[in-house]
Amino acid sequence: MIPRTLAVHRDVDGNLTSVTGFVGGVGRFGLRANGVEILQFVIGGMQGELSFTSLINLNEINFPTLVPSAGPEMEPAACMNARSTSAEVYLSTPFSIRNLLRNTAPPEFGDALLDLLRSSDPTGQRVDQYEEARVQRGAQLFGIDLKAFANRMIPGRMPAGGDGLDPNAINQADRKLDCVGCHTPVQRTGKSPAEVGSEQLSFVWAPIFSDLLLHKMPVINAERFSQRPRDPVVTRHAEGRVFETFDVPRNLAHDSFTNQKASANGREFRTAPLMGLGRIGPPFLHDARVYLSGLTVDSKPAGTVTTNRMLTNAPLVVRTVDDALLAAIELHDLPAPDDAKTPREPGAGCPVPPAATNVDYGPSPQDVICPPYASAVSQTHRSDSREVILRFHKLSPEGQRAVIEFLKQL
């Protein structure tokens, strides 16, 4: 993949100018892994989110005219002229923001995970430490080698000659669920090009929980190729009591995203780093579709379905952080096909919209949204993580909660 990114040059008069051209290297930043340099995203965010221009990018965003073009209420001439003739921030600003981003420390792990990693044997059985035991099991199900992880995360823990363990802290002997296949626990940085703080950024272990690569996500073509996003669908979910919920769409392919800077298509996403996940919390996923709001938690929360060893496509009402994490995991793949373990209650079963929407799913929507694993649709429309999610679905509810408890410690 050869992304397009910003390159800064000087013209014949020595003035800084910006051009967009091909820059070698694999992108590491952005939803489509389309950025090679942090500066690209600083400039894009300053312009796209704040409407600030700089000498690197003087182009204004052309918004619809909100004021009359003539008369006493017309836009002042000074504002109209400033729109195209001057930079709104000094050139030092984007470089300072880049330094800030580079040197912002990752959040500290939760206490239970820290205690586990600081112990003499992170893999030893926990008898009286229930929370540590659950976090330990969750990390092991994730596919982590806890000794290797502790040696890389706890200062002074690594033996002088190295430990001979997997450099990414992956348990290669038994990856369990194999979440580590994409969410690589640890990466080793190289020589940092940073002007400020390079000594802290070079050749260090970074617990990013990502391989920074592109992977295919689940796709439902009926939603992917619709002329507009699916209308919100309200469904009834019975989970302790009956809730009216906004159904969370299961299609994660979005060709509407701009793709001018990289080669990823609409269903390919860079593996999201999980670093700091437990400190930040929901909303989750690229478009914040898994949300948790005090304003809707008792009126119309988000809702979908979840599968485990005991139940298939059971109702899932997102009312806690644990619910949100479970929903985010479930959305890594299309739902399981219904079977004898599917409950007969509101909100259970393949999440087919209960009423007509603007999206036509065809005569058998359940085979589109929850395709049988042996079907051609399943092979082409399920995600790269389909095997991981299949293993996750075979866990007991307690095993799934252990994975969630571990994620909350990141």
PATIMI-281396 format. One record per residue (C-alpha): residue number from 1; residue in one letter; x, y, z negated. Coordinates in Angstrom, 1 decimal, always signed. Layout:
BEGIN
NUM:A:X:Y:Z
...
//
This chain:
BEGIN
1:M:+0.0:+0.0:+0.0
2:I:+1.4:+3.4:+1.0
3:P:-0.6:+6.1:-0.7
4:R:-0.9:+9.6:+0.5
5:T:+0.0:+12.2:-2.1
6:L:+1.1:+15.8:-2.6
7:A:+4.6:+16.8:-1.5
8:V:+6.0:+20.3:-2.3
9:H:+8.3:+22.1:+0.1
10:R:+9.8:+25.5:+0.7
11:D:+9.1:+27.3:+3.9
12:V:+11.7:+29.3:+5.9
13:D:+11.2:+32.3:+3.5
14:G:+11.8:+30.1:+0.5
15:N:+8.1:+30.1:-0.6
16:L:+6.6:+27.0:-2.2
17:T:+4.1:+25.3:+0.0
18:S:+2.2:+22.0:-0.3
19:V:+1.5:+19.4:+2.3
20:T:-0.2:+16.0:+2.2
21:G:+1.9:+13.2:+3.7
22:F:+2.9:+9.6:+3.4
23:V:+5.1:+9.0:+0.3
24:G:+6.6:+5.6:-0.2
25:G:+5.8:+3.5:-3.2
26:V:+2.9:+1.7:-4.8
27:G:+0.4:+3.9:-6.6
28:R:-0.1:+3.3:-10.3
29:F:-2.6:+6.1:-11.2
30:G:-6.3:+6.5:-10.5
31:L:-9.2:+4.2:-10.0
32:R:-7.9:+3.0:-6.6
33:A:-4.2:+3.0:-7.7
34:N:-3.8:+5.8:-5.2
35:G:-1.4:+8.1:-7.0
36:V:+2.4:+7.8:-7.1
37:E:+3.0:+10.9:-9.2
38:I:+1.3:+12.3:-12.3
39:L:+1.5:+15.8:-10.8
40:Q:-0.9:+14.7:-8.1
41:F:-3.6:+14.1:-10.7
42:V:-2.8:+17.2:-12.6
43:I:-3.3:+19.4:-9.5
44:G:-6.4:+17.4:-8.5
45:G:-7.9:+17.7:-12.0
46:M:-7.1:+21.4:-12.2
47:Q:-8.9:+22.1:-8.9
48:G:-11.7:+19.5:-9.0
49:E:-12.6:+19.8:-12.6
50:L:-11.7:+23.4:-13.5
51:S:-11.6:+25.1:-10.1
52:F:-8.1:+26.4:-10.8
53:T:-5.7:+26.9:-7.9
54:S:-1.9:+27.0:-8.0
55:L:+1.0:+27.5:-5.6
56:I:+1.0:+23.8:-5.0
57:N:-2.6:+23.8:-3.9
58:L:-4.2:+27.2:-3.0
59:N:-7.3:+25.6:-1.4
60:E:-10.6:+26.5:-2.9
61:I:-13.5:+24.2:-3.3
62:N:-16.3:+25.5:-1.1
63:F:-19.4:+25.5:-3.2
64:P:-22.8:+26.6:-2.0
65:T:-23.4:+30.3:-2.2
66:L:-25.2:+31.1:-5.5
67:V:-25.5:+34.8:-5.1
68:P:-26.7:+37.1:-2.3
69:S:-24.2:+38.0:+0.4
70:A:-25.5:+41.6:+0.4
71:G:-27.2:+44.0:-1.9
72:P:-26.8:+45.1:-5.5
73:E:-26.5:+41.5:-6.8
74:M:-23.9:+40.3:-4.3
75:E:-20.6:+38.8:-5.5
76:P:-18.1:+41.5:-6.3
77:A:-15.4:+42.1:-3.7
78:A:-12.6:+41.4:-6.2
79:C:-14.0:+37.9:-6.9
80:M:-14.5:+37.2:-3.2
81:N:-10.9:+38.3:-2.4
82:A:-9.4:+36.4:-5.3
83:R:-11.0:+33.2:-4.0
84:S:-8.5:+32.9:-1.2
85:T:-5.6:+35.2:-1.9
86:S:-4.1:+34.4:-5.3
87:A:-3.2:+31.4:-7.4
88:E:-5.1:+31.2:-10.7
89:V:-2.4:+29.5:-12.8
90:Y:+1.3:+29.9:-12.8
91:L:+3.4:+27.1:-11.2
92:S:+4.7:+26.2:-14.7
93:T:+1.3:+25.2:-15.8
94:P:+0.9:+21.9:-13.9
95:F:+4.5:+20.9:-14.7
96:S:+3.8:+21.6:-18.4
97:I:+0.7:+19.5:-18.3
98:R:+2.6:+16.7:-16.7
99:N:+5.1:+16.9:-19.5
100:L:+2.3:+16.8:-22.1
101:L:+0.7:+13.7:-20.5
102:R:+4.0:+11.9:-20.2
103:N:+4.9:+12.6:-23.9
104:T:+1.6:+11.9:-25.5
105:A:+2.1:+8.8:-27.7
106:P:-0.3:+5.9:-27.4
107:P:-2.8:+5.5:-30.2
108:E:-1.7:+3.3:-33.2
109:F:-3.1:-0.2:-33.4
110:G:-5.8:-1.0:-35.9
111:D:-4.8:-2.0:-39.4
112:A:-5.7:-5.7:-39.0
113:L:-3.6:-6.1:-35.9
114:L:-0.7:-4.1:-37.4
115:D:-0.7:-6.3:-40.5
116:L:-0.7:-9.4:-38.3
117:L:+2.2:-8.2:-36.2
118:R:+4.2:-7.1:-39.2
119:S:+3.8:-10.4:-41.0
120:S:+6.7:-12.9:-41.1
121:D:+4.7:-15.3:-38.8
122:P:+1.9:-13.7:-36.6
123:T:+0.9:-17.2:-35.5
124:G:+0.5:-18.7:-39.0
125:Q:-2.9:-19.7:-40.2
126:R:-4.8:-17.0:-42.0
127:V:-6.8:-18.4:-44.9
128:D:-7.8:-15.5:-47.1
129:Q:-7.5:-12.7:-44.5
130:Y:-10.7:-13.1:-42.6
131:E:-10.4:-10.0:-40.4
132:E:-6.8:-10.8:-39.5
133:A:-7.8:-14.3:-38.7
134:R:-10.5:-13.1:-36.3
135:V:-8.1:-10.6:-34.6
136:Q:-5.5:-13.3:-34.4
137:R:-7.9:-15.7:-32.7
138:G:-9.1:-13.0:-30.3
139:A:-5.6:-12.2:-29.3
140:Q:-4.8:-15.8:-28.7
141:L:-8.0:-16.3:-26.6
142:F:-6.9:-13.2:-24.7
143:G:-3.7:-15.1:-23.8
144:I:-1.2:-13.3:-25.9
145:D:+2.0:-14.7:-27.3
146:L:+1.8:-13.1:-30.7
147:K:+5.5:-13.6:-31.6
148:A:+6.6:-11.9:-28.4
149:F:+4.1:-9.2:-28.8
150:A:+5.2:-8.5:-32.4
151:N:+8.9:-8.4:-31.4
152:R:+8.1:-5.8:-28.7
153:M:+5.7:-3.7:-30.7
154:I:+7.3:-3.5:-34.2
155:P:+10.5:-1.5:-34.3
156:G:+13.5:-3.6:-35.4
157:R:+11.7:-6.9:-34.9
158:M:+13.5:-7.9:-31.7
159:P:+16.5:-10.2:-32.3
160:A:+19.8:-8.7:-31.2
161:G:+20.2:-11.1:-28.3
162:G:+16.5:-11.0:-27.3
163:D:+13.9:-13.6:-28.2
164:G:+13.8:-15.6:-24.9
165:L:+10.0:-15.2:-24.9
166:D:+7.8:-13.9:-22.1
167:P:+8.7:-10.3:-21.4
168:N:+5.1:-9.4:-21.0
169:A:+4.1:-11.2:-24.2
170:I:+2.0:-13.7:-22.3
171:N:+1.5:-17.1:-23.7
172:Q:+2.6:-19.0:-20.6
173:A:+2.0:-22.4:-22.4
174:D:-1.7:-21.7:-22.8
175:R:-3.3:-18.6:-21.5
176:K:-6.7:-19.6:-22.9
177:L:-9.2:-17.2:-21.2
178:D:-6.3:-15.7:-19.1
179:C:-7.4:-12.1:-19.6
180:V:-3.6:-11.4:-19.5
181:G:-3.6:-12.4:-15.8
182:C:-4.7:-8.8:-15.1
183:H:-4.6:-7.0:-18.4
184:T:-0.8:-7.6:-18.9
185:P:-0.2:-6.8:-22.6
186:V:+3.3:-5.2:-22.3
187:Q:+5.2:-3.6:-19.5
188:R:+8.9:-2.5:-19.7
189:T:+9.5:+1.0:-18.4
190:G:+12.4:+1.9:-16.2
191:K:+14.5:+5.1:-16.2
192:S:+12.0:+8.0:-16.6
193:P:+12.3:+10.9:-14.2
194:A:+10.8:+13.3:-16.9
195:E:+12.6:+16.5:-17.5
196:V:+11.3:+16.6:-21.0
197:G:+11.4:+13.5:-23.3
198:S:+13.0:+11.0:-20.9
199:E:+14.9:+9.5:-23.8
200:Q:+11.7:+8.4:-25.4
201:L:+10.2:+7.2:-22.2
202:S:+13.0:+5.2:-20.6
203:F:+13.4:+1.4:-21.1
204:V:+10.7:+1.0:-23.7
205:W:+8.0:-1.6:-24.3
206:A:+4.6:-0.1:-23.4
207:P:+1.4:-1.9:-24.5
208:I:-0.7:-0.8:-21.6
209:F:-2.7:-4.0:-21.1
210:S:-2.7:-3.6:-17.3
211:D:-0.8:-4.9:-14.3
212:L:-1.6:-1.6:-12.5
213:L:-2.6:-3.6:-9.4
214:L:-5.8:-3.6:-7.4
215:H:-8.4:-6.4:-7.8
216:K:-11.7:-7.2:-6.3
217:M:-14.7:-6.6:-8.5
218:P:-18.3:-8.0:-8.2
219:V:-20.3:-6.8:-5.2
220:I:-24.0:-6.9:-4.5
221:N:-24.3:-5.7:-0.9
222:A:-28.0:-4.6:-1.2
223:E:-26.8:-2.0:-3.7
224:R:-23.4:-1.3:-2.0
225:F:-24.9:-0.4:+1.3
226:S:-28.0:+1.4:+0.1
227:Q:-28.3:+4.9:+1.4
228:R:-28.4:+6.2:-2.2
229:P:-27.7:+4.7:-5.6
230:R:-30.3:+2.4:-7.1
231:D:-33.0:+4.3:-9.0
232:P:-32.9:+3.8:-12.8
233:V:-34.7:+0.6:-13.8
234:V:-36.5:+0.4:-17.2
235:T:-36.8:-3.1:-18.6
236:R:-38.1:-4.6:-21.8
237:H:-35.6:-6.4:-24.0
238:A:-36.5:-8.5:-27.0
239:E:-33.5:-8.5:-29.4
240:G:-34.8:-8.4:-33.0
241:R:-37.5:-6.1:-31.7
242:V:-38.6:-5.0:-28.2
243:F:-36.7:-2.1:-26.6
244:E:-37.3:-0.2:-23.5
245:T:-33.8:-0.2:-21.9
246:F:-32.1:+1.3:-18.8
247:D:-30.8:-1.7:-16.9
248:V:-27.1:-1.6:-16.2
249:P:-26.4:-2.2:-12.5
250:R:-24.1:-5.2:-11.9
251:N:-22.7:-4.1:-8.6
252:L:-19.2:-2.6:-9.0
253:A:-18.5:-1.9:-5.3
254:H:-18.7:+1.8:-4.5
255:D:-17.7:+3.0:-1.0
256:S:-18.9:+6.5:-1.8
257:F:-15.7:+7.1:-3.7
258:T:-13.2:+9.1:-1.6
259:N:-10.6:+6.8:-0.2
260:Q:-8.4:+9.3:+1.6
261:K:-5.3:+8.7:-0.5
262:A:-5.0:+5.0:-0.6
263:S:-5.9:+1.7:+1.1
264:A:-8.3:+0.3:-1.5
265:N:-11.8:-0.4:-0.3
266:G:-15.0:+0.1:-2.2
267:R:-14.8:-3.1:-4.4
268:E:-11.1:-2.8:-5.3
269:F:-10.1:-1.2:-8.5
270:R:-6.8:-0.8:-10.4
271:T:-6.8:-2.8:-13.6
272:A:-7.9:-0.3:-16.2
273:P:-5.3:-0.1:-19.1
274:L:-6.9:-1.1:-22.4
275:M:-4.4:+0.9:-24.4
276:G:-6.4:+2.9:-27.0
277:L:-9.7:+1.2:-26.1
278:G:-10.6:+0.7:-29.8
279:R:-9.7:+4.2:-30.7
280:I:-11.8:+5.8:-28.0
281:G:-14.8:+3.6:-27.6
282:P:-17.7:+3.8:-25.1
283:P:-18.7:+4.8:-22.5
284:F:-17.0:+2.1:-20.5
285:L:-16.2:+1.4:-16.9
286:H:-15.3:+3.8:-14.1
287:D:-18.7:+5.5:-14.0
288:A:-19.5:+5.3:-17.8
289:R:-22.4:+3.0:-17.0
290:V:-22.0:+1.2:-20.3
291:Y:-22.9:+4.0:-22.7
292:L:-23.8:+4.3:-26.4
293:S:-25.6:+7.4:-27.5
294:G:-27.2:+8.3:-30.8
295:L:-29.9:+10.1:-28.7
296:T:-31.1:+6.9:-27.0
297:V:-30.1:+4.1:-29.3
298:D:-33.6:+3.7:-30.6
299:S:-35.5:+4.9:-27.5
300:K:-33.9:+3.8:-24.2
301:P:-30.5:+2.3:-24.7
302:A:-28.5:+0.5:-22.0
303:G:-29.4:-3.1:-21.4
304:T:-28.2:-6.2:-19.5
305:V:-27.7:-9.9:-20.2
306:T:-25.0:-12.0:-21.8
307:T:-24.0:-15.7:-21.7
308:N:-22.3:-17.9:-24.2
309:R:-22.1:-21.6:-25.0
310:M:-25.5:-21.5:-26.6
311:L:-27.5:-19.2:-24.3
312:T:-27.5:-18.2:-20.6
313:N:-28.4:-14.7:-19.6
314:A:-29.8:-13.8:-23.1
315:P:-30.9:-10.2:-23.6
316:L:-28.1:-7.7:-24.5
317:V:-29.2:-4.3:-25.8
318:V:-26.3:-1.9:-26.2
319:R:-26.7:-0.4:-29.7
320:T:-23.2:-0.8:-31.2
321:V:-19.6:-0.6:-30.1
322:D:-19.5:-4.5:-30.1
323:D:-22.5:-4.6:-27.8
324:A:-20.8:-2.1:-25.4
325:L:-17.6:-4.1:-25.3
326:L:-19.6:-7.3:-24.6
327:A:-21.5:-5.6:-21.8
328:A:-18.2:-4.3:-20.3
329:I:-16.8:-7.8:-20.3
330:E:-19.9:-9.2:-18.7
331:L:-19.8:-6.7:-15.9
332:H:-16.4:-8.0:-14.8
333:D:-18.4:-10.6:-12.8
334:L:-21.9:-11.3:-11.5
335:P:-24.2:-13.0:-14.1
336:A:-24.3:-16.7:-14.4
337:P:-27.2:-18.4:-12.6
338:D:-30.1:-19.2:-14.9
339:D:-30.4:-22.7:-16.3
340:A:-32.1:-24.7:-19.1
341:K:-30.4:-22.5:-21.8
342:T:-32.0:-19.3:-20.5
343:P:-34.4:-17.9:-23.1
344:R:-38.0:-17.2:-22.3
345:E:-38.3:-13.7:-23.7
346:P:-38.4:-10.2:-22.4
347:G:-35.1:-9.1:-20.9
348:A:-33.7:-12.6:-20.6
349:G:-32.8:-14.3:-17.3
350:C:-31.1:-13.0:-14.2
351:P:-31.3:-9.2:-14.3
352:V:-33.5:-8.8:-11.2
353:P:-35.3:-5.4:-11.3
354:P:-38.9:-6.2:-12.5
355:A:-40.5:-3.8:-10.1
356:A:-39.8:-2.4:-6.6
357:T:-36.9:+0.0:-6.3
358:N:-35.2:+1.9:-3.5
359:V:-32.9:-1.2:-2.9
360:D:-34.2:-4.2:-1.0
361:Y:-32.6:-7.4:-2.4
362:G:-34.3:-9.7:+0.0
363:P:-36.6:-12.6:-0.6
364:S:-34.4:-14.3:-3.3
365:P:-32.8:-11.5:-5.4
366:Q:-31.8:-13.9:-8.1
367:D:-29.4:-15.6:-5.6
368:V:-27.9:-12.3:-4.7
369:I:-27.5:-11.0:-8.3
370:C:-26.8:-14.4:-10.0
371:P:-25.5:-16.6:-7.2
372:P:-24.9:-20.3:-7.9
373:Y:-21.2:-20.9:-8.5
374:A:-21.0:-23.3:-5.5
375:S:-22.7:-21.0:-3.1
376:A:-21.0:-19.0:-0.3
377:V:-22.3:-15.8:-1.8
378:S:-20.7:-16.7:-5.1
379:Q:-17.3:-17.3:-3.5
380:T:-17.3:-14.0:-1.6
381:H:-19.2:-11.7:-4.0
382:R:-17.9:-12.7:-7.4
383:S:-14.8:-10.9:-8.7
384:D:-11.2:-11.8:-9.1
385:S:-12.0:-12.4:-12.8
386:R:-14.8:-14.9:-12.1
387:E:-12.8:-17.8:-13.7
388:V:-11.9:-15.7:-16.7
389:I:-15.6:-14.8:-17.3
390:L:-16.6:-18.4:-16.7
391:R:-14.3:-19.4:-19.5
392:F:-15.6:-16.5:-21.7
393:H:-19.1:-17.8:-21.1
394:K:-18.1:-21.2:-22.4
395:L:-17.0:-19.7:-25.8
396:S:-19.2:-19.8:-28.8
397:P:-20.7:-16.5:-30.0
398:E:-18.1:-16.5:-32.7
399:G:-15.3:-16.9:-30.2
400:Q:-16.6:-14.0:-28.1
401:R:-16.8:-11.8:-31.2
402:A:-13.2:-12.6:-32.0
403:V:-12.1:-11.3:-28.6
404:I:-14.1:-8.2:-29.2
405:E:-12.6:-7.7:-32.7
406:F:-9.1:-7.9:-31.1
407:L:-10.1:-5.3:-28.4
408:K:-11.3:-3.0:-31.1
409:Q:-7.8:-3.0:-32.6
410:L:-6.1:-1.7:-29.5
//
